[in-house]
Amino acid sequence: MTIIQEIHAWSKELAAWQQNAITRLYANRILSPQDIEDLYALAKTEVGIPDEEQRSPIKLQDAEVAPLANPISIFDTHCARASIVNHGDFAYVPCGLDILEGLVGACNELRTQATQEKSANAPSDAAYAALEQERQEDRRLDAALDAARAERLKKIEKANACFRDGPPAQKLTLLEAKPRKPVTAWPASLGQDVRGASAIMVSTRIWQADVFRKYIRGQGARHPNPRVTVESVTDWLIQRYVIASTELTSVRVAVWDFLSALERVGYLRRRVRQEFEILRDVLCDETEVLSPETKARALETATHGVFWARDVADESQFWSAVRKTGVHVAPSDARMLLSAWQDAKLRLANEAPYAGSVAPMLRIPVEKAVELLAAAGVFVRAVA
């Protein structure tokens, strides 16, 4: 058996792409760049990487391998390569051995290509590294903000504790500096007798001046449309004066009554439910507070063109009006109003005085009282 026949028999156990390489080498003795490309595609196909050109391996058939004329002769016409080497010696490579040499070269070339392609297609962690760096920066920033926030809260609590521990005279002295008015010049709007005030454990003059300083004074210069809500003031008072959570409802009622009182004297105007718009953000003198004459004119204006309705308002209509207007009505006040509306003699009275009596009962401006009574079906407005 010749060398080429031995190689052919041995190649039948090789991978299909290697058999195809031997077939190409048998025909041409060298592999072209296209041959290498085809073999690389065939090799990848065998490990599950599809070939878009759908190339298939061609194997060398037994009939294609021709035996030598003289099998025992090593010097024959099928000598693959001959050359003169050092000192004039003659060297040659028998037919077949050059095929093995070419196969080894093809294997090395394909290994190099596969290694390069693997490196090129390996997932890069550069993007992940940048993302992780960004996350670490965010965490550092969050930690810094948390630390700053904790330090700020610590300072606030220290200031609150210092304020709480001081005697009433010291509290009033501290509060005088904010409105820039001595306590003796404070209007009656600071120190309102309101429901639930006992839960705050300091005089109404102190905590109401404190709320005015914190939420009303100077807000017009800080915000284009300054607002204050019952909820925000309540939460702050509970923290400021360390009020038990069981007193939450009482504090909320006290705040509601105080802000409603400020609305009646022109500092605030209720917008929706328990949110108030700040109209005046500085303390005014007592003479600047609405005079009885001004209040009378406001009542006359609010009740102009308003008359008693024929039908008696029912309870469901009343509570619907409460929700619509955002007026806070205590259950006891609701029972009193509904009971009064059942009395037919009520409609013999003048509308304006009745609206004027409802306003202070509910601690709302007379305009709001008329709005509530009209929505509840107690009043009707004349059609122009």
C-alpha positions in Angstrom: 0.0 0.0 0.0 1.4 3.4 -0.9 1.7 6.4 1.4 -1.3 8.1 -0.2 -3.4 5.0 0.3 -2.3 4.8 3.9 -3.3 8.4 4.4 -6.6 7.9 2.7 -7.4 4.9 4.9 -6.4 6.9 8.0 -8.4 10.0 7.0 -11.7 8.1 7.0 -11.7 8.4 10.9 -11.2 12.2 10.8 -13.8 14.9 10.9 -15.6 15.6 7.7 -13.9 19.0 7.2 -10.5 17.4 7.6 -11.3 14.8 5.1 -12.4 17.6 2.7 -9.0 19.3 3.4 -7.2 16.1 2.4 -9.3 15.9 -0.8 -8.4 19.5 -1.7 -4.7 18.8 -1.0 -4.7 15.6 -3.0 -6.0 17.6 -6.0 -3.9 20.7 -5.7 -1.2 20.1 -3.1 -1.8 23.6 -1.6 -4.8 25.3 0.0 -5.9 28.7 -1.4 -7.5 31.4 0.8 -10.9 30.3 -0.5 -10.1 26.7 0.5 -9.3 27.9 4.1 -12.5 29.9 4.2 -14.6 26.9 3.1 -12.9 24.6 5.6 -13.5 27.0 8.4 -17.2 27.2 7.5 -17.4 23.3 7.4 -15.6 23.1 10.8 -18.0 25.5 12.4 -21.0 23.6 10.9 -19.8 20.5 12.7 -20.1 22.2 16.1 -23.6 23.7 15.4 -22.7 27.0 13.8 -24.8 27.3 10.6 -23.2 28.1 7.3 -25.2 30.7 5.3 -23.8 29.3 2.0 -24.7 25.7 3.1 -21.4 24.3 2.0 -20.9 20.5 2.2 -17.7 18.5 2.6 -16.4 16.4 -0.4 -14.5 13.3 0.6 -11.8 11.5 -1.4 -13.1 8.3 -2.9 -11.2 5.0 -3.0 -11.3 5.0 -6.8 -9.6 8.4 -6.9 -6.5 7.2 -5.1 -4.3 5.6 -7.9 -1.6 3.0 -6.8 2.0 3.6 -7.8 3.4 1.8 -10.8 6.1 0.2 -8.6 5.0 0.1 -5.0 8.5 -0.8 -3.7 10.2 2.1 -5.3 10.7 5.3 -3.4 12.0 7.2 -6.4 9.0 7.4 -8.6 7.1 9.9 -10.7 4.8 10.8 -7.9 7.5 12.5 -5.9 5.7 15.5 -4.3 8.6 17.8 -3.9 12.4 17.7 -4.6 15.1 20.2 -3.9 18.9 20.7 -3.5 19.8 21.4 0.1 23.1 22.1 1.8 26.4 20.7 0.4 24.6 19.7 -2.8 22.5 17.0 -1.1 19.3 16.0 -2.8 16.1 16.1 -0.7 12.5 15.2 -1.6 9.2 14.6 0.1 7.4 11.5 -1.0 3.8 11.8 -2.3 1.4 11.9 0.6 3.6 13.4 3.2 3.1 16.8 1.8 -0.7 16.3 2.2 -0.1 15.7 5.9 2.0 18.8 6.1 -0.8 20.8 4.4 -3.4 19.4 6.8 -1.3 20.4 9.8 -1.0 23.9 8.3 -4.7 24.1 7.7 -5.4 23.0 11.3 -3.1 25.7 12.6 -4.7 28.4 10.4 -8.2 27.4 11.5 -7.2 27.4 15.1 -5.8 30.9 14.7 -9.0 32.2 13.0 -11.2 30.5 15.7 -9.2 32.1 18.5 -9.3 35.5 16.9 -13.1 35.3 16.2 -13.7 34.1 19.8 -11.8 37.1 21.2 -13.6 39.5 18.8 -17.0 38.1 19.8 -16.4 37.8 23.5 -18.8 39.9 25.5 -17.1 43.1 26.7 -17.5 44.2 30.3 -16.6 47.8 29.4 -20.3 48.8 29.3 -21.0 47.0 32.6 -18.0 48.5 34.2 -19.2 52.0 33.2 -22.6 51.2 34.5 -21.2 49.8 37.8 -19.1 52.9 38.2 -22.2 55.0 37.7 -24.1 53.0 40.2 -21.3 53.3 42.7 -21.3 57.1 42.2 -25.1 57.2 42.7 -24.6 55.2 45.9 -22.0 57.5 47.1 -24.2 60.5 46.3 -27.2 58.9 48.1 -25.0 58.2 51.1 -23.8 61.8 51.2 -27.4 63.0 50.9 -28.6 60.7 53.6 -25.8 61.8 55.8 -26.6 65.5 55.1 -30.3 64.8 55.7 -29.6 63.0 59.0 -27.4 65.9 60.1 -30.0 68.4 59.2 -32.7 66.5 61.0 -30.4 66.2 64.0 -29.9 70.0 64.0 -33.7 70.5 63.7 -34.5 68.2 66.5 -31.8 69.9 68.7 -33.4 73.3 67.9 -36.9 71.9 68.6 -35.7 70.5 71.9 -34.1 73.8 72.9 -37.3 75.6 72.0 -39.6 73.1 73.9 -37.4 73.2 77.0 -37.5 77.0 77.3 -40.0 78.8 79.5 -43.0 80.5 77.8 -41.3 83.9 78.1 -38.3 82.7 76.2 -40.5 81.1 73.5 -42.3 84.4 73.0 -39.0 86.3 72.8 -37.7 83.9 70.1 -41.0 84.2 68.2 -40.9 88.0 68.4 -37.9 88.1 66.2 -39.6 86.4 63.2 -42.7 88.6 62.8 -40.5 91.6 63.8 -43.2 92.7 66.2 -43.3 92.7 70.0 -45.8 90.4 71.5 -47.8 93.3 72.7 -48.3 94.4 69.1 -49.5 90.9 67.9 -53.0 91.0 66.5 -55.8 88.9 68.1 -55.5 86.5 65.2 -52.6 84.9 67.1 -54.1 83.4 70.2 -57.4 82.2 68.8 -59.5 80.0 71.0 -59.8 76.8 68.9 -61.0 73.3 69.5 -58.4 70.6 70.3 -55.7 73.2 71.4 -55.1 71.4 74.7 -53.4 68.6 72.8 -50.5 70.8 71.9 -49.5 71.5 75.5 -48.5 75.1 75.0 -50.4 78.3 74.9 -52.4 79.0 71.7 -50.5 82.3 71.3 -47.2 80.5 71.2 -48.0 77.6 68.8 -50.1 79.8 66.5 -47.3 82.4 66.3 -45.0 79.5 65.6 -47.2 78.2 62.8 -47.5 81.8 61.3 -43.7 82.1 61.4 -43.1 78.8 59.8 -45.8 78.6 57.1 -47.1 82.0 56.4 -44.7 84.8 57.1 -42.6 85.7 54.0 -44.0 82.9 51.8 -45.1 85.3 49.1 -41.4 86.2 48.3 -40.4 82.5 48.2 -43.2 81.0 46.1 -45.3 82.5 43.3 -48.5 80.8 44.6 -47.9 80.1 48.3 -50.1 77.5 49.9 -50.5 76.0 53.3 -52.3 72.8 54.2 -53.8 71.4 57.4 -51.9 68.2 57.0 -48.4 69.8 56.6 -49.0 72.0 59.6 -50.3 69.2 61.7 -47.3 66.9 60.9 -44.9 69.7 61.8 -46.6 70.5 65.1 -46.5 66.9 66.2 -42.7 66.8 65.6 -42.1 70.2 66.9 -43.9 69.7 70.2 -43.5 65.9 70.5 -47.3 65.3 70.6 -48.5 61.7 71.0 -50.0 60.1 67.9 -53.3 59.5 69.8 -53.8 63.3 69.7 -53.5 63.5 65.9 -57.2 64.2 65.4 -57.3 66.9 68.0 -54.2 68.7 66.6 -55.7 68.5 63.1 -59.0 70.1 64.3 -57.0 72.8 66.1 -55.0 73.6 63.0 -58.2 73.7 60.9 -59.8 76.2 63.2 -56.7 78.4 63.3 -56.3 78.5 59.6 -60.0 79.1 59.1 -59.7 82.0 61.6 -56.9 83.5 59.5 -59.0 83.1 56.5 -61.8 85.2 58.1 -59.4 88.1 58.7 -57.9 88.0 55.2 -54.6 86.2 55.6 -55.7 83.1 53.8 -58.3 81.9 51.2 -59.4 78.3 51.1 -58.8 76.6 47.7 -59.7 73.0 47.9 -60.7 71.0 51.0 -57.9 71.7 53.6 -55.6 73.7 51.4 -55.3 77.5 51.8 -53.9 80.1 49.5 -51.7 82.7 51.4 -53.0 86.2 50.6 -51.1 88.2 53.2 -47.8 86.9 54.6 -47.0 89.6 57.2 -48.7 90.3 60.5 -50.9 93.4 60.3 -52.0 95.7 63.1 -55.3 95.1 64.8 -56.7 98.2 63.0 -55.8 96.5 59.7 -58.0 93.5 60.5 -61.4 93.6 58.9 -63.6 96.0 60.7 -67.3 95.3 61.6 -68.3 97.7 58.8 -66.1 95.8 56.3 -67.6 92.5 57.5 -71.1 93.9 57.1 -70.4 94.9 53.5 -68.9 91.5 52.8 -72.1 89.8 54.2 -74.3 92.1 52.1 -72.3 91.3 49.0 -72.3 87.6 49.6 -76.0 87.3 50.2 -77.1 89.7 47.4 -79.7 87.9 45.2 -79.9 84.9 47.6 -83.3 83.6 48.8 -84.7 80.8 50.8 -85.4 77.7 48.8 -89.0 76.3 48.9 -88.0 72.7 49.7 -86.3 71.6 52.9 -82.8 70.3 52.3 -82.2 66.7 53.2 -79.2 65.1 54.9 -77.8 63.5 51.7 -77.9 66.8 49.9 -76.2 68.5 52.8 -73.3 66.1 52.9 -72.9 66.3 49.2 -72.6 70.1 49.5 -70.0 69.6 52.3 -67.9 67.4 49.9 -68.4 69.8 47.0 -67.4 73.0 48.9 -64.7 71.3 51.0 -66.1 72.8 54.2 -65.2 70.9 57.4 -68.4 70.4 59.4 -68.3 68.6 62.8 -71.1 66.1 63.4 -72.6 68.2 66.2 -72.7 71.2 63.9 -74.3 69.2 61.2 -77.0 68.0 63.5 -77.7 71.5 64.6 -77.9 72.8 61.0 -80.1 70.0 59.8 -82.5 70.4 62.7 -82.8 74.1 62.2 -83.6 73.6 58.5 -86.6 71.5 59.4 -88.2 74.5 61.2 -90.6 76.3 58.9 -90.2 79.5 61.0 -86.5 79.7 59.8 -87.6 80.9 56.4 -89.4 83.9 57.9 -86.0 85.3 59.0 -83.7 87.4 56.7 -81.2 85.4 54.7 -78.2 87.6 55.5 -78.3 87.3 59.3 -78.7 83.5 59.0 -75.7 83.2 56.7 -73.8 85.5 59.1 -74.6 83.1 62.0 -73.5 80.0 60.1 -70.1 81.4 59.1 -68.7 81.7 62.7 -70.3 78.4 63.7 -68.4 76.6 61.0 -65.4 79.0 61.2 -65.5 79.9 57.6 -65.9 83.2 55.7 -69.4 84.3 55.0 -68.9 83.9 51.3 -68.1 80.2 51.9 -71.1 79.9 54.2 -73.4 81.1 51.4 -71.7 78.8 48.9 -72.4 75.8 51.3 -76.0 76.8 51.9 -76.7 77.2 48.2 -75.1 73.9 47.4 -77.2 72.2 50.1 -80.4 73.6 48.7 -81.1 75.9 51.6 -80.6 79.0 49.5 -81.2 79.7 45.8 -79.8 82.5 43.7 -81.9 84.7 41.7 -81.4 84.4 37.9 -80.2 87.7 36.4 
